[in-house]
Amino acid sequence: MRSWNADADCCSWDGVMCDQMTGHVIRLELGCYTLNPTCYISAGSSNSTELSALGQHNLSFPQKAERPSGSSSNMLLQNLTKLRVLILDGLNMSGINVSHLMNLSPSLEVLSLSSCKLRGVLAAKVFLLPKLTCLNFSGNKELSGYLPESTWNSPLKVLDLSFTGFSGALPESMGGLHSLEILWLRQCNFTSSIPPSLGNLTRLTSLALSFNRLSGQVPPALSNLDQLTLLDLSTNKFIGAMPNVFDNKTQLQELLFSHNLFAGIIPLSIKNLSSLAQLDISNNLIGGSIPSSLFSLPSLTSLDLSNNELSGQIGEFLGAPSLVHVDLSHNKLRGSIPSSIFQLGNLTDLSISANNLTGVLDLQLLSRLKSLMNLDLSDNDLSMSNSKYVEHDMPNLSKVSLSGCNITEIPAILRNSTSVGHIDLSGNKIHGDTPSWMWDIGIESLTYLNLSYNLLTSFEQVPWKNLIILDLHSNLIQGPLTPPSLPNSLLIFSLASNHLTGYIPGSICEMKDLQILDLSRNNFGGTIPQCLGNISHSLLVLDLQENGLSGTISLTFGRRGSFLSYLKVGFTRSLQILSNQRPWK
């Protein structure tokens, strides 16, 4: 720090604030200001002007700036006995002895050492500093320790230990933190269950316990936390019925319960969450029907109920105009797709795949979702109305998965989708001529195209410059293989189980980075192209079985540097390569 001149008063240094009466250093801020603003309020900012100035002032060290060494940092922590605020976010403190944190000033109100590369075991005594209002050790993956089990009734407002190695049980003593507003313990190693005493923290606005190993049932006492705006219990091992803690939660905006073992039904009281913007209860064991009130929450923007046991029909979307993301996939839902879903003009993501939905989907209605980017209706018993034209273009489409939807032609909703990157139309009944507009979509953006298990008899062009996967297997494609210029980006290419004849052209060897080539179960004759050995450095799988090929395999495949692990060239011959020493000569 240039202003840290030994000949100048330290109170004039950047990031240093002193008491105007005593001259004692009371505030040291050298971090990157990544902390939640609540901590700056806790730091004693008396008005919004000062808080705004803090947010704009960046005292983070430049890449080549001098940083305090481990020894000087240790000395610094021991000598600042009057310090009230210490913010060193992002500072490399890997050389510091964390035991010296026990010597911090009892006057300390804010301690933020986020992402400082701290390591070692932190003594529980640090949590008991009597005036502490904000404590942030987040982002120090090699820092571990336990929360204090003794009486803990400090004025703490913010506690963030996310992305650290802290472990053990959440102690009942946490119930004494009556001033606590933010509790973030994401991605630690905490075990056992949630203590009922957390229900005493009635000022809590944000509770995040995701990515731990917590288990048991969620205590009903959490229903006391009426000020919550965020409740995140995702990715743990919670069991039992989905906690019915939704009464009087009019301020709750994010409810995240995914990746647990919750069962039972969705509580009807969820209708009370008038401010809810994001609901994610995916990857649980929740059954029953979806409450119709869920589709009428006025503030809801993201709804994820995927990978559960939900059944019944999908209700009408009558009061959720702000919905952007809807995922109901991998359940047991039946009936038809409600027409009201096509009135959600802000919808960008819609996935209802792997259910038992039936009925005919009108492409004209679907095309009204002009903001849609990702669409997945695969693996249902749906049919689609045939239409060569749709009322509206869908230029924002990025991913389209309509596998197993009884489609008989390339759906017109793809027309003018210039930015599409992923198309899966496998397992349908597509036949006839490919529409000419197909060759104009996603020229630069398409990386995945799966048309397998259809009734195609030809496929004339491959114009996509960045295509990675092209799967055309199990169709009725016939005649000689005269491929147009294939993109060098192609990694996986399958034409297996078609009716191709003639010889395998040498031009197929131009794909230098090809990893999987499957031309099996056709009627190819002639010899195996020797040039395939030229791409053996990248080829992992080569399947030419059940053809009429003859000749020898180039010894290039046996050289060091070849990663080929699977080779089938005859009707029954199968070779498994386990090392660079190839078992054929």
TATAKA-V183624 format. One record per backbone hydrogen bond with DSSP energy under -1.0 kcal/mol. CO is the residue of the C=O (numbers start at 1). NH is the residue of the N-H. E is the energy in kcal/mol with one decimal. If there is no record, write none. Layout:
((CO;NH;E) (CO;NH;E))
//
This chain:
((1;4;-1.3) (3;5;-2.1) (5;8;-1.9) (9;12;-2.5) (10;13;-1.4) (13;16;-1.7) (15;29;-3.0) (17;26;-2.4) (17;27;-1.7) (19;23;-2.5) (24;19;-2.6) (26;84;-2.7) (26;85;-1.9) (27;17;-2.5) (28;87;-3.1) (36;39;-2.1) (37;41;-1.8) (38;42;-2.5) (39;43;-1.3) (40;45;-1.3) (41;44;-1.6) (47;51;-1.7) (48;52;-2.4) (49;53;-2.1) (50;54;-2.1) (51;55;-1.9) (52;56;-1.4) (53;57;-1.8) (62;65;-1.4) (69;73;-2.5) (70;74;-2.3) (71;75;-2.2) (72;76;-2.5) (73;77;-2.4) (74;78;-1.3) (75;79;-1.7) (76;80;-1.4) (79;81;-2.0) (84;109;-3.7) (84;110;-2.2) (85;28;-3.1) (86;112;-2.8) (87;30;-3.2) (87;31;-1.1) (88;91;-2.1) (93;96;-1.8) (97;100;-2.2) (98;101;-1.5) (99;102;-1.5) (100;103;-1.7) (101;104;-1.2) (105;108;-1.9) (109;133;-3.5) (109;134;-1.8) (110;86;-2.6) (111;136;-2.5) (112;88;-2.8) (114;90;-3.1) (116;93;-3.2) (120;144;-2.8) (123;126;-1.5) (124;127;-1.1) (125;128;-1.5) (126;129;-1.2) (129;132;-1.2) (133;157;-3.4) (133;158;-2.1) (134;111;-2.4) (135;160;-2.5) (136;113;-2.9) (138;115;-2.7) (140;143;-1.8) (142;120;-2.0) (143;165;-2.9) (144;122;-3.0) (145;167;-2.2) (157;181;-3.0) (157;182;-2.4) (158;135;-2.5) (159;184;-2.7) (160;137;-2.5) (162;139;-2.4) (166;189;-2.8) (168;191;-2.2) (171;174;-1.6) (172;175;-2.1) (173;176;-2.0) (174;177;-2.0) (176;178;-1.9) (177;180;-1.8) (181;205;-3.1) (181;206;-1.8) (182;159;-2.4) (183;208;-2.7) (184;161;-2.6) (186;163;-2.7) (190;213;-2.5) (192;215;-3.0) (195;198;-2.1) (196;199;-2.1) (197;200;-2.3) (198;201;-1.7) (200;202;-2.1) (201;204;-1.8) (205;229;-3.7) (205;230;-1.5) (206;183;-2.9) (207;232;-2.8) (208;185;-3.3) (210;187;-2.4) (214;237;-2.9) (216;239;-2.1) (219;222;-1.9) (220;223;-2.3) (221;224;-2.1) (222;225;-1.8) (224;226;-2.0) (225;228;-1.1) (229;253;-2.3) (229;254;-2.1) (230;207;-2.4) (231;256;-2.7) (232;209;-3.4) (234;211;-1.7) (235;212;-1.0) (238;261;-2.2) (240;263;-2.6) (243;245;-1.4) (246;249;-1.5) (249;252;-1.1) (253;277;-2.8) (253;278;-2.4) (254;231;-2.4) (255;280;-2.5) (256;233;-3.0) (258;235;-2.8) (259;236;-1.1) (262;285;-3.0) (263;242;-1.5) (264;287;-3.1) (267;270;-1.6) (268;271;-1.8) (269;272;-2.2) (270;273;-1.7) (272;274;-2.1) (273;276;-1.4) (277;301;-3.1) (277;302;-2.3) (278;255;-2.8) (279;304;-2.7) (280;257;-3.2) (282;259;-2.0) (283;260;-1.1) (286;309;-2.8) (288;311;-2.6) (291;294;-1.8) (292;295;-1.3) (293;296;-1.6) (295;319;-1.5) (297;300;-1.2) (301;324;-3.5) (301;325;-2.3) (302;279;-2.6) (303;327;-2.6) (304;281;-2.3) (306;283;-2.2) (307;284;-1.1) (310;332;-2.9) (312;334;-2.4) (316;318;-1.2) (320;323;-1.4) (324;348;-2.8) (324;349;-2.2) (325;303;-2.8) (326;351;-2.3) (327;305;-2.8) (329;307;-2.1) (330;308;-1.1) (333;356;-2.9) (335;358;-2.6) (338;341;-1.5) (339;342;-1.6) (340;343;-1.7) (341;344;-1.1) (343;345;-1.7) (344;347;-1.8) (348;373;-3.0) (348;374;-2.6) (349;326;-2.3) (350;376;-2.4) (351;328;-3.1) (353;330;-2.4) (357;381;-2.4) (359;383;-2.0) (361;385;-2.4) (362;366;-2.0) (363;367;-2.1) (365;368;-1.7) (366;369;-1.8) (368;370;-2.2) (369;372;-1.7) (373;398;-3.8) (373;399;-2.4) (374;350;-2.7) (375;401;-2.9) (376;352;-2.7) (378;354;-2.3) (383;361;-3.6) (394;397;-1.4) (398;421;-3.0) (398;422;-1.8) (399;375;-2.9) (400;424;-2.7) (401;377;-2.3) (403;379;-2.2) (407;429;-2.8) (408;431;-1.8) (411;414;-1.7) (412;415;-1.5) (414;417;-2.1) (416;418;-1.7) (417;420;-1.3) (421;447;-2.6) (421;448;-1.6) (422;400;-2.8) (423;450;-2.3) (424;402;-3.1) (426;404;-2.0) (430;455;-2.1) (435;438;-1.8) (436;439;-1.2) (437;440;-1.8) (442;446;-2.4) (443;465;-2.2) (447;468;-2.3) (447;469;-2.3) (448;423;-2.2) (449;471;-2.4) (450;425;-2.7) (452;427;-1.9) (456;476;-2.5) (457;478;-1.6) (468;491;-2.7) (468;492;-2.3) (469;449;-2.1) (470;494;-2.1) (471;451;-2.7) (473;453;-1.9) (477;499;-3.0) (479;501;-2.2) (480;482;-1.1) (487;490;-1.6) (491;515;-2.7) (491;516;-2.4) (492;470;-2.4) (493;518;-2.2) (494;472;-2.8) (496;474;-2.5) (500;523;-2.5) (502;525;-3.2) (505;508;-1.5) (506;509;-2.1) (507;510;-1.7) (508;511;-1.0) (510;512;-1.6) (511;514;-1.5) (515;540;-3.0) (515;541;-2.4) (516;493;-2.3) (517;543;-2.5) (518;495;-2.6) (520;497;-2.1) (524;548;-3.2) (526;550;-2.2) (529;532;-1.5) (530;533;-1.9) (531;534;-2.2) (532;535;-1.3) (533;536;-1.2) (535;538;-1.6) (535;539;-1.9) (536;563;-1.2) (540;565;-2.3) (540;566;-1.4) (541;517;-2.4) (542;568;-2.2) (543;519;-2.4) (545;521;-2.5) (550;528;-1.4) (554;557;-1.6) (555;558;-1.8) (556;559;-1.5) (559;562;-1.6) (565;577;-1.1) (566;542;-2.2) (567;575;-2.0) (568;544;-3.9) (575;567;-1.5))
//
